[in-house]
Amino acid sequence: MALQIIQSSLYDSPLYCPSCGFNVVKCENGELVEPDYTKFCDHILYEYISELWGPTYLSSKTKEIFKKNNISFTQEDGIYTLTVGDEEFDLAELSNLFDGKNSFEIQITTPAPSFQTIYYGFEMK
Ligand SMILES: [Zn+2]
């Protein structure tokens, strides 16, 4: 079952975890601040940014799900590369790996000319 998708255009606003209130996306003076991934709360499954072509954060649960689905991952310069066999894993399929009962994905899109989208998988516990 795929994740429920929640789309947002509030690209210059802070984002808080709906479960624990953790400040996921920080903004200072209207600019996004790069997060400290070592301090993400337990409810975040993954983060990826459309312009980077790979996740910048994967939780330990997400890595377990990758292993069960034979998805390999390597990390270089803070960006994960995902592969299935010899093929690159299609990130559009990422949200299909999780149980939609307790989880959802928030997509934050910056308007033209950027159109950059940041994807956050969340799991409520
Ligand atoms: Zn949280």
Residues whose N, C-alpha, C, O or C-beta is under 5 A from the ligand:
A	BS01	ZN	C17 S19 C20 G21 F22 C41 D42 H43
